[in-house]
Amino acid sequence: MAICRVKSLLSLSKCFSLRTFSSAQGPPPHLQNIGFIGLGNMGSRMANNLIKAGFSLTVHDLNSDVLDMFSQMGIPTKKTPYEVSEASDVVITMLPTSAHVIDVYTGTNGLLHGGKLLRPWLLLDSSTIDPETSRNLSATVSNYILKEKKGDWERPFKLDAPVSGSVTAAEAGTLTFMVGGSEEAFLAAKPILFPMGKSAIYCGGAGSGSAAKICNNLALAVSMLGISEALALGQSLGVSASTLTNIFNCSSARCWSSDAYNPVPGLMEGVPSSRDYIGGFASKLMAKDLNLAVESAKLAGCKFPLTSQAQKIYTELCSNGHEAKDFSCAFRHYYSGLDEPRDQ
């Protein structure tokens, strides 16, 4: 039976490998009804892109104002995750923490509330959580049976599929998905990933997507702090941030934090530093992700001096009232870096 199920998934993945489908044809049968839980800054924009792509959505969020907004768009809303599950072929979750994800899956009226029977064939979690929780939930879901067989499938699948990209990327549909779980399920799910993102990378078994996201954000935090520290030092030594940035971007120090998301106010338009660090990726979220990285490093028995230092810096930023500011605010509020004069 397992071989038949894999063959079925591979067959579907070939059918579903196109980035889009014609509006006349509509979504593939196993992807027609999508449930979406977690309609915050990222989730609401991801859901909107699925709607634009022609998928039929049912949504849930604890924020009644957000539900009212979707309801006014003609999108069905539900009071509980279980009600979303009962109306969906696939359920996507985009939630703040591991605790929220566990509650949505296993809490009262959660996705797994209905005994050992489940309506959706796929549960896809795009939250940034610890790999252990992702693995545990995947193992739990694997013990369930589908209420209605889908081809040769009798059991549902869970994928961890966190994303890289800002709110702007979520709105533009240019996120990157890092996916862990069944590779066949990943291939079959691609048609719902690409309306929300520009790329989807398979990382390995359950929990691998969550692990990749933690590693990505660790590298991002360290690079942002390194760039901020270097630019602040340069200013103190009499070299302007614009001059140093020009040097970085055509030499070995070049990175995303210097050439696309520069932390110096007045140096680059369209990034959070140009609007008093409003919007973007909040420092409290970076601190949360670094906490996950520290715990993961401890479990893996790895050294983590840079992770630990970055964690301390972002924890301090949050304690000093900057938790809602974009994480690039470390340049100003930790290193006391200066604005770049507009006439330079």
Legacy VTK file of the C-alpha trace (Angstrom):
# vtk DataFile Version 3.0
C-alpha trace
ASCII
DATASET POLYDATA
POINTS 344 float
0.000 0.000 0.000
2.873 2.391 0.791
4.308 1.849 -2.703
0.912 2.543 -4.279
0.584 5.729 -2.258
4.011 6.951 -3.361
3.178 6.189 -6.998
-0.063 8.112 -6.609
1.750 11.098 -5.146
4.392 11.032 -7.871
1.686 10.915 -10.518
-0.099 13.857 -8.956
3.147 15.786 -8.562
3.743 15.549 -12.312
0.254 16.825 -12.975
0.603 19.621 -10.422
4.130 20.767 -11.296
3.013 23.798 -13.293
3.420 27.162 -11.613
-0.161 28.142 -12.494
-3.264 26.553 -13.890
-5.833 27.963 -16.282
-8.815 29.694 -14.738
-11.114 27.549 -16.871
-9.568 24.340 -15.584
-9.455 25.486 -11.963
-7.292 24.091 -9.153
-6.404 20.381 -9.190
-9.014 18.215 -7.397
-6.893 17.583 -4.304
-6.147 21.301 -3.881
-9.528 22.880 -4.530
-10.421 23.767 -0.938
-7.683 25.434 1.102
-7.979 26.247 4.794
-5.790 29.064 6.122
-5.230 29.660 9.841
-3.247 32.671 11.034
-4.036 35.896 9.188
-1.408 38.236 10.596
0.896 40.472 8.588
2.332 37.532 6.657
-0.589 35.107 6.626
-3.190 37.573 5.387
-1.062 38.435 2.364
-0.278 34.796 1.619
-3.986 33.979 1.793
-4.806 36.865 -0.540
-2.382 35.520 -3.138
-4.060 32.117 -3.026
-7.426 33.803 -3.548
-6.044 35.723 -6.529
-4.723 32.446 -7.962
-8.216 30.966 -7.968
-8.184 28.728 -4.911
-11.265 28.420 -2.701
-10.314 29.469 0.834
-11.808 29.007 4.286
-10.061 30.989 7.033
-9.706 31.311 10.792
-7.960 33.769 13.097
-8.423 34.914 16.694
-8.671 38.514 15.459
-12.339 39.122 14.668
-11.549 42.298 12.721
-9.382 40.322 10.302
-12.104 37.694 9.921
-14.626 40.454 9.181
-12.323 41.790 6.466
-12.125 38.393 4.763
-15.840 37.839 5.229
-16.546 41.114 3.436
-14.453 39.745 0.549
-16.808 36.767 0.343
-14.369 34.327 1.976
-15.946 31.805 4.394
-14.698 32.157 7.978
-14.791 29.578 10.762
-14.729 29.883 14.543
-12.298 27.017 15.199
-9.408 25.233 13.484
-11.446 22.016 13.481
-14.199 23.685 11.464
-11.568 24.801 8.954
-10.256 21.246 8.801
-13.700 19.855 8.055
-14.087 22.217 5.073
-10.627 21.757 3.523
-8.505 19.462 1.365
-5.356 21.256 2.561
-4.829 23.390 5.686
-2.055 25.997 5.894
-1.028 27.481 9.238
1.040 30.656 9.728
1.360 31.280 13.479
3.731 33.139 15.834
5.190 30.393 18.053
5.497 26.656 18.639
2.908 26.906 21.411
0.380 28.449 19.016
0.987 25.705 16.446
0.603 22.939 19.028
-2.646 24.472 20.246
-4.079 24.820 16.725
-3.206 21.201 15.970
-3.959 19.418 19.247
-5.890 21.842 21.456
-9.626 21.956 22.083
-11.329 22.107 18.682
-7.918 21.858 17.015
-7.215 20.421 13.593
-6.839 16.921 15.047
-9.951 17.140 17.225
-12.026 14.548 15.352
-10.653 11.304 16.751
-8.295 9.495 14.387
-10.079 10.592 11.216
-9.006 13.638 9.215
-10.561 15.366 6.215
-7.483 17.188 4.772
-4.867 15.089 3.005
-2.196 17.724 3.721
-1.400 19.941 6.688
1.236 22.557 5.824
2.759 24.689 8.578
4.598 27.846 7.499
5.268 29.046 11.051
8.827 29.452 12.307
9.031 26.915 15.144
11.529 24.471 16.603
12.327 21.348 14.542
11.383 18.999 17.383
7.822 20.302 17.475
7.598 19.954 13.688
8.811 16.363 13.873
6.457 15.476 16.730
3.406 16.884 14.954
4.346 15.085 11.737
4.577 11.805 13.656
1.187 12.470 15.253
-0.473 13.253 11.925
0.955 10.073 10.396
-1.156 8.054 12.835
-4.393 9.497 11.431
-6.531 8.088 8.646
-8.274 10.089 5.947
-12.051 10.259 6.237
-12.212 9.728 2.496
-9.458 8.011 0.511
-7.831 10.207 -2.095
-6.679 7.869 -4.828
-4.508 5.324 -3.052
-3.896 7.586 -0.069
-5.301 6.472 3.239
-3.273 8.662 5.583
-2.626 12.421 5.621
0.723 14.173 5.316
2.226 17.105 7.192
4.891 19.429 5.800
6.857 22.059 7.706
7.250 24.922 5.244
8.519 28.123 6.898
9.302 31.092 4.678
12.034 33.617 4.077
10.951 37.095 3.046
9.404 40.199 4.505
5.797 41.386 4.558
6.553 43.054 1.229
7.617 39.692 -0.210
4.496 38.042 1.196
2.364 40.666 -0.533
4.270 40.331 -3.816
4.206 36.527 -3.719
8.005 36.271 -3.743
8.619 34.277 -0.563
11.027 31.346 -0.380
9.624 28.155 1.183
11.916 25.744 3.033
10.072 22.436 3.154
10.509 19.348 5.310
8.522 16.114 5.197
7.486 13.741 2.429
9.156 14.725 -0.849
6.216 13.343 -2.812
3.775 15.467 -0.807
6.031 18.467 -1.384
5.909 17.928 -5.141
2.132 17.531 -5.093
1.765 20.722 -3.019
3.795 22.967 -5.339
0.748 24.541 -7.044
-0.292 26.117 -3.740
3.234 27.243 -2.859
4.088 29.158 -6.015
1.208 31.676 -5.904
2.695 32.684 -2.542
6.409 32.404 -3.354
9.096 32.561 -6.008
10.866 29.396 -4.893
10.325 26.270 -2.800
13.288 24.192 -1.676
12.954 20.646 -0.379
15.184 20.268 2.699
14.637 16.671 3.770
12.485 14.776 6.259
10.092 16.138 8.868
11.558 19.095 10.765
14.181 19.862 8.104
12.313 22.914 6.836
12.085 24.320 10.368
15.789 23.620 10.922
16.730 25.359 7.664
14.695 28.435 8.609
16.404 28.694 11.996
19.832 28.470 10.337
18.863 31.071 7.733
17.700 33.578 10.338
20.741 32.942 12.503
22.999 33.836 9.574
20.838 36.879 8.831
21.013 38.151 12.414
24.786 37.765 12.591
25.334 39.418 9.208
23.095 42.372 10.117
24.950 42.876 13.396
28.313 42.571 11.632
27.377 45.153 9.009
25.896 47.476 11.643
28.972 47.190 13.845
31.329 47.870 10.947
29.344 50.871 9.692
29.105 52.383 13.186
32.836 51.892 13.701
33.539 53.495 10.330
31.476 56.540 11.256
33.425 56.854 14.509
36.679 56.718 12.522
35.553 59.406 10.098
34.448 57.257 7.142
30.884 57.791 5.963
28.423 54.910 5.865
27.808 55.534 2.159
31.509 55.193 1.387
31.819 52.010 3.413
28.670 50.570 1.847
30.074 51.225 -1.626
33.240 49.404 -0.588
31.335 46.485 0.971
29.115 46.043 -2.055
31.985 45.663 -4.499
34.245 43.622 -2.253
34.320 40.689 0.153
31.952 42.160 2.783
29.021 42.300 0.401
25.824 40.691 1.743
22.053 41.198 1.760
22.292 43.366 4.882
24.568 45.806 3.059
23.248 45.877 -0.503
19.510 45.261 -0.149
18.506 46.046 3.460
21.014 48.588 4.662
20.499 49.589 8.327
21.709 53.206 8.034
18.899 55.804 7.950
19.135 58.019 4.884
21.275 55.639 2.862
18.729 53.477 1.039
15.115 54.089 0.083
12.322 51.579 0.561
13.809 49.736 3.542
12.805 50.011 7.230
15.819 52.168 8.119
14.412 54.838 5.788
11.178 55.025 7.826
12.435 54.934 11.419
12.612 51.117 11.310
8.860 50.766 11.009
7.644 47.584 9.310
9.879 44.786 8.117
10.903 41.989 10.515
10.385 42.921 14.154
13.262 42.622 16.608
11.061 40.531 18.916
10.646 37.969 16.126
14.381 37.863 15.517
14.924 37.380 19.252
12.413 34.510 19.189
14.179 32.855 16.255
17.559 33.218 17.958
16.106 31.586 21.072
15.112 28.656 18.862
18.622 28.573 17.377
20.232 28.517 20.825
18.009 25.673 22.016
18.618 23.723 18.804
22.386 24.186 19.123
22.282 22.931 22.704
20.319 19.832 21.697
22.707 19.173 18.823
25.782 19.651 21.019
27.115 22.446 18.787
29.106 25.528 19.750
27.074 28.724 19.403
29.077 31.807 20.527
27.804 34.086 17.736
24.241 32.826 18.169
24.444 33.490 21.889
25.807 37.016 21.437
23.215 37.879 18.800
20.507 36.547 21.103
21.733 38.794 23.923
21.775 41.869 21.674
18.251 41.374 20.359
16.940 40.517 23.821
18.436 43.793 25.078
16.891 45.729 22.185
13.487 44.303 23.067
13.950 45.055 26.777
14.776 48.669 25.886
11.469 49.171 24.081
12.467 48.427 20.492
10.761 45.054 20.132
8.392 46.296 17.408
11.149 47.974 15.383
12.733 46.193 12.436
15.742 44.086 13.429
18.052 46.421 11.481
17.434 48.998 14.229
20.409 47.467 16.062
22.533 49.931 14.074
20.913 52.895 15.820
19.672 51.543 19.133
22.527 49.190 20.056
25.557 50.585 18.206
24.419 54.252 18.333
25.035 54.601 14.607
24.225 57.919 12.911
21.916 58.870 10.072
23.555 59.409 6.710
23.222 63.048 5.579
20.906 63.230 2.575
23.298 65.350 0.493
26.075 62.739 0.501
LINES 1 345
344 0 1 2 3 4 5 6 7 8 9 10 11 12 13 14 15 16 17 18 19 20 21 22 23 24 25 26 27 28 29 30 31 32 33 34 35 36 37 38 39 40 41 42 43 44 45 46 47 48 49 50 51 52 53 54 55 56 57 58 59 60 61 62 63 64 65 66 67 68 69 70 71 72 73 74 75 76 77 78 79 80 81 82 83 84 85 86 87 88 89 90 91 92 93 94 95 96 97 98 99 100 101 102 103 104 105 106 107 108 109 110 111 112 113 114 115 116 117 118 119 120 121 122 123 124 125 126 127 128 129 130 131 132 133 134 135 136 137 138 139 140 141 142 143 144 145 146 147 148 149 150 151 152 153 154 155 156 157 158 159 160 161 162 163 164 165 166 167 168 169 170 171 172 173 174 175 176 177 178 179 180 181 182 183 184 185 186 187 188 189 190 191 192 193 194 195 196 197 198 199 200 201 202 203 204 205 206 207 208 209 210 211 212 213 214 215 216 217 218 219 220 221 222 223 224 225 226 227 228 229 230 231 232 233 234 235 236 237 238 239 240 241 242 243 244 245 246 247 248 249 250 251 252 253 254 255 256 257 258 259 260 261 262 263 264 265 266 267 268 269 270 271 272 273 274 275 276 277 278 279 280 281 282 283 284 285 286 287 288 289 290 291 292 293 294 295 296 297 298 299 300 301 302 303 304 305 306 307 308 309 310 311 312 313 314 315 316 317 318 319 320 321 322 323 324 325 326 327 328 329 330 331 332 333 334 335 336 337 338 339 340 341 342 343
